[in-house]
Amino acid sequence: MRVLAIIGTPTKEEGFTTRTVEVLEQSLRSKAEIRYEYLYLEDRNLSRCQGHLTCVKFGEQQCPFHDEIAPIKAAIEAADVVILASPVHCFNVSTLMKNLIDLFVYQMHRPQFFGKKAVVVTAAAGAGQNAVLKYLHKTARIWGFDVVAQFGTHAGLFTHESYQPKLAAAAARVADKIIAEVKRGRTGAPGLADLINFRVWRSVVARTREASPYDWNHWQKSGWLEQDYYFPVKVNALSNGIAALLERVIGWAIRNGSVKPIT
């Protein structure tokens, strides 16, 4: 099992985010044969995303920073499990992690990581773990990952004697989930949020064919414009119906100009 840990802390090995990932590594190694790779975003010196959406409209190869992010994408494609790990910075992910997510914006439109497992990890001196884990989980799902576990720790308690057994037990539970899901192999069925996201993107792609021709061509060639989801899978009929209804409501709102500013 090949595990890639993408670390978004500027303190690298000294940070509690990395230490959290290391605790998980130790637990995994005690249970399975693995290859564990650390990818520190701090070392990559990625250029800042300019928000031009060139990657969305004309393909990721046209991004001026494509050569910087292509090796990261290749590393993800070579892994069985990807860990997205970021410290909590002001109740959100770190700048390093957010910039990677921004540079991968085309994955929001054209997800490519189906069949791969993901784990989201964070550490905080105080609070904010749930917010960061939720954001990383949503991001990974939209990219196509099957998110199988999450792991958040409290940096201030990391070395406390009373916290150590709890930390080890939590890491063991997460490791067991990862191993079980990798053995199971197949990707889980999409939930309501996944189906809504798919329908919304499909609606957007259908309405922006001229503005984003690469997006439209990709969706058409993939058959996504006619499918209920990105890949053949049995979806819950009720959830699919709700998603379809929301798709029609959103389409109606756009056509009739009833979308208003948020106040």
N, C-alpha and C positions, 0 to 999 in steps of 0.2 A: 504494500500500500504506500503510495507516494503522497506525502503531505507537504503542501506549500503554505507557509505562514507569511502573509503580507503584513508587515509591522508599520504602523503609522505614528510611532512616537519618535520625537527628535532626540531623545536620550538613549535610544537604541538598547544595548544590552543592560544598561543601568536602570532602565525604566521598569515600573511595576507591570506595565502591559506586557513587556517581553518576559518578565518573570512569571506572569500568569500563563503565557503560552508555554514556557519551559516546564511548568508544573504539569500541564496537560501532556506535553511530550513525554515526560517521565512515566506518566500513567499509561499512555498508549504503548510505549516500549515494553512495559511490563506485561502487556496483554497480547501484543501482535508484532509481527515483523514489519517494520516501517522504514521508509526513507524520509527524513525530515529536513526540509530546506527553509532557511530564513531569508526573506527578502525585505531589507530595510529601505523604506522609501526615502529616508534621510540620505542614503548613499546614492540614490538615483539622480538627485538634483534635477527633477523634472521641471520643465518650463511651466509657467502658469497658464492655465486654460484662458483663452481670450473670449470665449463665448460666441464665436462667429458661426458655429454650427455647420462649418464646412464638412465635417465628418458625417453629419446627419444628411445633408443635402446631396453631397457628391461622393461619399464613401470615406471610410476611415483612412484610406491610403492617401487622401488629399490633405489630411491634417498636417500643418507645418511641423508638428511635434511627433509625427507618426513613428519616426525612427527611435524616439525615446520610449514610447509606450509599447511598441511591438514586442520587445523582449519580455515585458511583463505579461502580455497576453499569451505569448508562447509558453511561458512558465506555467501559467494557469492551465493551458490546454494539456500540458504534460502531466499534470497532477490528478490524483483521484479525489483528494480532499483539499479544499482551500480554506484557510483560516484568515478572516478579515479581522485584524486587531487594531484598535485605536484607543488611546486614552480618552477620558472625558475632559474636554477643554471647554469650560463655560457652558456646560450642559449640551455639548455637541461633540462631533468627531473633531479630530485634530485638523489643522490646515493641510498637513501632508496627505491625510486620507481623503479629505474633501477634494483636494486638487486632483487626485487620482480618479475619484468618482466623476468629477467634471470632465476630465480628459476621456473618460470612458462613456460619455453621454450617449454615443451612438448605440451602446449596448441597451440603453433604455428603449430605443426605437427598434433595434434589430438584435434581440438577445441571442447569444451564441453558446452559452455554457450549460445547455441541457445535458442531463445525465451525470453531472458532477455534483458532489456533495460539498456543502459549505458549513462552516462553523463561525459564529460571530463572537468576538471576545473584546472585553474592555476592562479597564481598571480606573478607579477614581479615588482621590484622597478623601472626598466627601460623598456627595450624591451625584446623580445623573446617569448611573449605569443603565437604568431601564430605557431612558430616552435614546442613548447611543446604541444599545442593542436593538431596539425597535427600528431605528433608522438603518443600521447595517443589515438587519434582517430583510427589511423591505427592499433595499437596494439589491441585495444578492438575489432575491426572488425575481425581481424584474429582469435582472441579467440572465436568468434562466436556471440558476442554481436550485438544488433541492437542499434547503437549509435544515440540517438535522439536529443542531444543538446550539446553545448559547452558554457563555461562561463569563460572569462578571465578578470582580473581586474588589475588596476594600483595601487600598494601599496602606492606610494608616494602621490596619490590623494585621498586615501580612506576616509580620514576624512574631506576633503575640502567640504565646504557647497555647492559649485556648482556641485560637483561630486555625492553627495548623491541622488538627484532625478534620475539621469541617472543610478546609480547603482541599485536603487529600481526598475526602469522600466525594466532594462535588466533582473534582477532576476525574475520579474513577467512574462516576455516573455518566459524565460527558463522553469519556473514552468508550464506555460500553455502547452508548448510543451510536457513536461514529462507526465502530466496528460492525455493529449489527446492521446498520443501514448500508454500509459498503458491501457486506455479504449479501444483503437482500437484493442489491443491484438496481432494481427498477425505481423510477422516480414516482413519488406519491402523486395522487390525483390533485388537480388544482382546487383551491378553495374559492369561496365567493370573491375575496379581494383579488385573487389572481385572474378570475374570469372577468371581473369588472375592468381591471387594468388592461387585459387583452382587448376587450371590446372598445375601450376608450381609445387605445392606440390605433386600432383598426379604423375607427371613425376618423381619427386625425389624419392617418395616412391616405385614406380615400379622398379627403377634402384638400390635401396639400400636394396632389400629384405633380402639379407644375412647379411649385416652389421647392419640393424635395423629391426630385425624380428618382434618386438612388433608393430612397426609402420605399417608394411605391414599387419599383422594379423588384426589389428584394422580397417584399411581401407577396407580390404576384407570383414570382418564380417559386416561392416556398409554399404556395397554396394557402397562405394564411388568410387571404381575403374571403375565402369560402368556408373556412373551418371554424369549429367552435373553440379551438385552442391551438397552441403552437405545434403540438404533436398529437398523434392518435392516442386518446385516452378516454375512458368512460367518465363523463362529468355528471355531477348531480343535477338532475332535471330542474329542480326548484331553483338552485343557485344559478344555473344557466339561464333560466327564464328571467330572474331578477336582473342579471347582467344585461340581457338583451333589452329589457325594458328601460334600464338606465341609458343604454346606448341610444335608443330612440329618443328619449327625453333630452339628452345632451344634443343630439343632432337637430331636434326641433328648436331648441334654444338658440343654437348657432344660426340656423336658417332664418329664424324670425327676429334676430337681433335683440333677443331678450337677456343676453348675458350682461350683467352689471358689474361695476367696480365693487370691490369688497371694502366695506366700511365697518 
